[in-house]
Amino acid sequence: MPKDNHPAVSGPFAPRDIAAGFRRCVPLAFSVFAYGGVLGVLADAKGITVPELMLMSLVVFAGSSQFVAAELWAPVLPVAEIALATLVINLRYLLIGASLRDVFAGTTLIQKLLGIHMVADENWAVTMAAAREGRATPGFLWGGGLIMMLFWQAGCILGQILGGGIPEPERFGLDFAFTAAFLALATGLWEGRRDLVPWGLAVAGAIAGALWLPGKWYILLGSGLGFVAAAVLWTEDGGD
Amino acid sequence: MTDLLHPDALVVIAVMAVVTYGLRAGGLLLADRLPRTGRWAYALRRLPGMVLVAVVAPGLAHLGWLGVGAGAVTVALAIVTRNLFAAMAGGVTVVALARLWL
């Protein structure tokens, strides 16, 4: 049994931290499972196989972009379009990665490279909350990521296996599930009246883009407009 | 074997993985070089939410009043329950019921 000062027991990925992170994300597990289930049903309808989705979830591990990729899945895969959509939708991970700088302080490059993969929105939020209490470590983050990955995979697989059994998903409004998920996630990110104009422009730009631009370029137009508006309207005393 | 893992699917998955991991690792490793104060840092911070609404806006607009109604229920549930699944279930239910009765 390694002593308590052995690096494997008390280092950045200490088992007790991983277990703590794992437990702290249990309340989120069902939501992630259900969300994965919806993706599984969609993926099955689009002809994505179980091993393909499992691999995607393992190496991408970003639900919203996997949803859009599944939507775009076709017999001839639009690689460039999926790549662009993935980039735009997952752009937030650039900021999420940056926000974890202090959590990974003092770790080696390999530990950073291995640890930063297991970051989903849910366990990131839990870890940031724990960081405010001074209790976040890479192991804590990783443990939360592990339970997210397990329930996500389980939901996806179940959705793919059982999904074919739902004859007309539209009758049950399931085609709206994807939109509902994104709306719910966006609601969590809203910060107040200051967001009204930038977000409004993002919506307007997206709708205009969908009318005039091919493929998923409308996402870039809408979010780009909102991005510029947010920067332009920012004031020093706005209360960042 | 290629029935279960199509080669072109592997290409797409690999590209998605490289892009996404690049963003995660890039953000962590380049944290000090990203703007942390000022208008561009603020805009970067607001970007995630704007991307999400931009993605679903055309679809919602296409649904017309049903989109407004189901969207409003979804948002209200998200605020009140702070639970992703509950919000999703609510929106989906509104659409299902509307299609049943209207």
Interface residues (C-beta under 8 A of the other chain):
Chain A: F30 S31 A34 Y35 V38 I48 T49 V50 P51 E52 L55 M56 V59 V60 F61 A62 S64 S65 Q66 V68 A69 L77 V79 I82 A83 T86 L87 V88 I89 N90 L91 R92 Y93 L94 L95 I96 G97 A98 S99 L100 R101 F104 K112 L113 I116 H117 V119 E170 R171 F172 G173 L174 D175 F176 A177 F178 T179 A180 A181 F182 L183 A184 L185 A186 T187 G188 L189 W190 E191 D195 P198 W199 A202 V203 G205 A206 I207 G209 A210 Y218 I219 L221 G222 S223 G226 F227 V228 A230 A231 V232 W234 G238 D240
Chain B: D3 L4 L5 H6 D8 A9 L10 V11 V12 I13 A14 V15 M16 A17 V19 T20 Y21 L23 R24 A25 G26 G27 L28 L29 L30 A31 D32 L34 T37 G38 R39 W40 A41 Y42 A43 L44 R45 R46 L47 P48 G49 M50 V51 L52 V53 A54 V55 V56 A57 P58 G59 L60 A61 L63 A70 G71 T74 V75 L77 A78 I79 R82 N83 L84 F85 A87 M88 G90 G91 V92 T93 V94 V95 A96 L97 A98 R99 L100
